[in-house]
């Protein structure tokens, strides 16, 4: 029976029509899988798949102080983005802990779009309302729009063929607003699977038309299950599992999203500057099993019989055919080639620290 407290995306009826197995996720009723996680995973790795990601927060920041206001909250120098560019960033507290990991797109000189995690959408909106200057205004697009991620080696060509040829010209991390139907299609050359692809936003009322257009063009509908196995193979951390307010960006190995050398005084700068100078006390490492057995979040990691950390994300890799996982380790143990064990239901599973990511798609 459906939970009346859960939110539904504009594509909810499409998921039911396609026979999806629905589950609660971050306060939303979302599709876990359609044909099966392995099949959907392979569709993205080999061809093109699409995900309903309408549950993710979408917040516009507008006004003459939008750029400077966001720079005081984002770890990345988003005020230096040109219109049509986007970048991954963090919102941090004063201690450098991560409030959320977000994507920031500059739509115009005084207009930005922030895509934030579904579970943090209310928290982020409140944070922005409390900290942005009066010259920057918010427009919450979360419930008025639909968002679809199209991913895979055929993703861009498929979208270009059935939506707009302009999409094939978007550079990596680029974004654009294009006329589509009687409305506007926002598109960005981004994703969360390690594959090339696009993330698309349209008005909620045209979400079904967009979804069906892509479905008719051969994009396989994919659920949260495949999204998780794909992002794990790409070693992309997930908020709530690998990231929380006790984690800083340097521990994740994501320094590319922190701009400290422009001198901007953003929230968390002082703490992050100290971490950079002293070095992080732990690092997120990629673990690959050397025998049969599945790592899961929460399982302990051992070195020479001593517990040194725990798995934050883990599972079976459909592409590699082995179990893989992420976990924080002391820096000396996070080096590639370190042999460790993971406790899997009381049995030691030999694992090895391997390079990041676990899987990288071949270049065309």
Residue pairs with C-beta under 8 A, 6 or more apart in sequence:
2 22
2 29
3 24
3 29
5 27
6 24
6 27
6 28
6 29
7 27
7 28
7 29
7 55
8 28
8 29
9 28
9 30
9 52
9 54
9 55
9 146
9 207
10 54
10 146
10 204
10 205
10 207
10 208
11 52
11 54
11 146
11 148
11 207
11 208
11 211
12 29
13 208
14 52
14 208
14 211
14 212
15 22
15 30
15 31
15 34
15 52
15 221
16 22
18 34
18 221
19 34
20 31
20 32
20 33
20 34
20 221
20 223
21 31
21 32
21 33
21 34
21 223
22 29
22 30
22 31
22 32
23 29
23 30
23 31
23 32
23 224
24 30
25 55
25 118
25 224
26 55
26 117
26 118
26 119
27 55
27 118
27 119
28 55
28 118
30 52
30 55
30 223
30 224
31 52
31 221
31 223
31 224
32 223
32 224
32 225
33 40
33 222
33 223
33 224
33 225
33 226
34 40
34 220
34 221
34 222
34 223
35 220
37 223
37 225
37 226
37 229
37 318
38 318
39 220
40 49
40 220
40 221
40 222
40 223
40 225
40 226
41 222
41 226
41 229
41 230
41 318
41 319
42 318
42 319
43 49
43 152
43 220
43 222
43 226
44 151
44 152
44 193
44 195
44 220
44 222
44 226
44 230
45 152
45 195
45 230
45 318
45 319
45 361
46 152
46 153
47 152
47 153
47 154
47 218
47 220
48 150
48 151
48 152
48 153
48 154
48 155
48 158
48 218
48 219
48 220
49 150
49 151
49 152
49 155
49 219
49 220
49 221
49 222
49 226
50 148
50 149
50 150
50 151
50 211
50 214
50 215
50 219
50 220
50 221
50 222
51 148
51 149
51 151
51 222
51 223
51 227
52 146
52 147
52 148
52 211
53 147
53 148
53 149
53 199
54 145
54 146
54 147
54 148
54 204
54 207
55 118
56 115
56 116
56 117
56 118
56 121
56 147
57 114
57 115
57 116
57 117
57 118
57 120
57 121
57 124
57 125
57 140
57 142
58 113
58 114
58 115
58 116
58 140
58 141
58 142
58 145
58 147
58 201
59 113
59 114
59 116
59 121
59 124
59 125
59 128
59 138
59 139
59 140
59 141
59 142
60 107
60 111
60 112
60 113
60 114
60 138
60 139
60 140
60 141
61 69
61 70
61 111
61 112
61 113
61 114
61 128
61 132
61 136
61 137
61 138
61 139
62 110
62 111
62 112
62 136
62 137
62 138
62 139
63 69
63 110
63 135
63 136
63 137
64 110
64 135
64 136
65 132
65 133
65 134
65 135
65 136
66 110
66 111
66 112
66 135
66 136
66 137
67 78
67 79
67 106
67 109
67 110
67 112
68 79
68 133
69 131
69 132
69 133
69 135
69 136
70 78
70 79
70 104
70 112
70 132
70 136
71 77
71 78
71 79
71 264
71 266
72 131
72 264
72 265
72 266
72 267
73 91
73 127
73 128
73 131
73 132
73 266
73 267
74 89
74 90
74 91
74 102
74 104
74 266
75 89
75 90
75 91
75 92
75 249
75 257
75 258
75 259
75 266
75 268
75 272
76 87
76 88
76 89
76 90
76 104
76 257
76 258
76 259
77 259
77 262
77 264
78 87
78 89
78 104
78 106
78 112
79 264
80 262
81 87
81 104
81 105
81 106
82 106
83 106
83 107
83 108
83 109
84 106
84 174
84 175
84 176
85 105
85 106
85 173
85 174
85 175
86 103
86 104
86 105
86 106
86 173
86 174
86 175
86 188
86 190
87 103
87 104
87 173
87 257
88 101
88 102
88 103
88 254
88 256
88 257
89 101
89 102
89 103
89 104
89 257
90 98
90 99
90 100
90 101
90 102
90 249
90 254
90 257
90 258
90 268
91 98
91 99
91 100
91 102
91 124
91 127
91 267
92 98
92 99
92 248
92 249
92 266
92 267
92 268
92 271
92 272
93 99
93 245
93 267
93 268
94 267
94 268
94 270
94 271
95 268
95 271
96 248
96 249
96 268
96 271
96 272
96 274
96 275
97 244
97 245
97 246
97 247
97 248
97 268
98 239
98 243
98 244
98 245
98 247
98 248
98 249
99 120
99 123
99 124
99 127
99 245
100 116
100 117
100 120
100 123
100 124
100 239
101 117
101 237
101 239
101 243
101 257
102 114
102 115
102 116
102 117
102 124
103 114
103 115
103 188
103 190
104 112
104 113
104 114
105 112
105 113
105 114
105 115
105 175
105 188
106 112
106 175
107 113
107 175
107 177
107 186
113 141
113 175
113 186
114 124
114 128
115 147
115 199
116 124
117 124
117 239
117 240
119 239
119 240
120 239
121 142
125 138
125 140
128 138
129 138
131 267
132 138
141 201
143 204
144 203
144 204
145 201
145 202
145 203
145 204
145 207
146 201
146 202
146 203
146 204
146 206
146 207
146 210
146 211
147 199
147 200
147 201
148 199
148 200
148 207
148 210
148 211
148 214
149 191
149 192
149 193
149 197
149 198
149 199
149 200
150 158
150 159
150 197
150 198
150 199
150 200
150 214
150 219
151 191
151 192
151 193
151 195
151 196
151 197
151 230
152 193
152 195
152 196
152 197
153 195
153 196
153 361
153 364
154 218
155 191
155 195
155 196
155 197
155 198
155 219
156 167
156 168
156 170
156 189
156 196
156 197
156 198
157 168
158 214
158 217
158 218
158 219
159 167
159 187
159 198
159 200
159 214
160 166
160 167
160 168
161 217
162 213
162 214
162 216
162 217
163 180
163 185
163 187
163 200
163 210
163 213
163 214
164 178
164 180
164 185
164 187
166 176
166 178
167 176
167 178
167 187
167 198
170 176
170 187
170 188
170 189
170 198
171 189
172 189
173 188
173 189
173 190
174 188
174 189
175 186
175 187
175 188
175 189
176 186
176 187
177 184
177 185
177 186
177 187
178 184
178 185
178 187
179 185
180 202
180 206
180 210
181 206
181 209
183 202
183 203
183 206
184 202
184 203
185 200
185 201
185 202
185 210
186 200
186 201
186 202
187 198
187 199
187 200
187 201
188 198
188 199
189 196
189 197
189 198
190 197
190 198
190 199
191 197
191 198
191 199
192 227
192 230
192 231
192 234
192 236
193 227
193 230
193 231
193 234
194 230
194 231
194 233
194 234
194 236
194 357
194 359
194 360
194 361
195 230
195 361
196 361
200 210
202 210
215 221
228 238
228 315
229 315
229 316
229 317
229 318
231 238
232 313
232 314
232 315
232 317
232 324
232 325
232 326
232 358
233 317
233 319
233 320
233 324
233 357
233 358
233 359
234 357
234 358
234 359
235 286
235 326
235 356
235 357
235 358
236 357
237 243
237 252
237 254
237 284
237 312
237 313
237 326
238 313
241 297
241 312
241 313
242 252
242 284
242 312
242 313
242 326
243 252
248 271
248 272
248 275
248 280
249 255
249 257
249 258
249 272
250 258
250 272
250 275
250 276
250 279
250 280
251 275
251 280
251 281
251 282
251 283
251 284
251 328
252 284
253 283
253 284
253 356
255 276
258 272
258 276
260 269
260 272
260 273
260 276
279 331
280 331
281 330
281 331
282 309
282 328
282 329
282 330
282 331
282 334
283 328
283 329
283 330
283 331
283 334
284 312
284 326
284 327
284 328
284 334
285 326
285 327
285 328
285 329
285 333
285 334
285 338
285 353
286 324
286 325
286 326
286 353
286 354
286 355
286 356
286 357
286 358
287 295
287 301
287 311
287 314
287 324
287 325
287 326
287 327
287 340
287 342
287 351
287 352
287 353
287 354
288 320
288 322
288 323
288 324
288 351
288 352
288 354
288 358
289 295
289 322
289 323
289 324
289 325
289 342
289 349
289 350
289 351
290 350
290 351
290 352
291 349
291 350
293 323
293 342
293 344
293 347
293 349
294 314
294 315
294 316
294 323
294 344
295 311
295 314
295 315
295 323
295 324
295 325
295 342
295 344
295 349
295 351
296 311
296 314
296 315
296 325
296 344
297 311
297 312
297 313
297 314
298 310
298 311
299 310
299 311
299 314
299 325
299 342
299 343
299 344
300 307
300 309
300 310
300 311
300 342
300 343
301 307
301 308
301 309
301 310
301 311
301 327
301 329
301 340
301 341
301 342
301 343
301 351
302 308
302 340
302 341
302 342
302 343
302 348
303 333
303 338
303 340
303 341
308 329
308 330
308 333
308 340
309 327
309 328
309 329
309 330
310 327
310 328
311 325
311 326
311 327
311 342
312 325
312 326
312 327
312 328
313 325
313 326
314 323
314 324
314 325
314 326
314 327
314 342
315 323
315 324
315 325
316 322
316 323
316 324
317 323
317 324
317 358
317 359
319 359
320 358
320 359
323 349
324 358
325 342
325 351
329 338
329 340
329 353
333 340
333 353
334 353
335 353
336 353
336 354
336 355
337 352
337 353
338 352
338 353
339 350
339 351
339 352
340 350
340 351
340 352
340 353
341 348
341 349
341 350
341 351
342 348
342 349
342 351
343 349
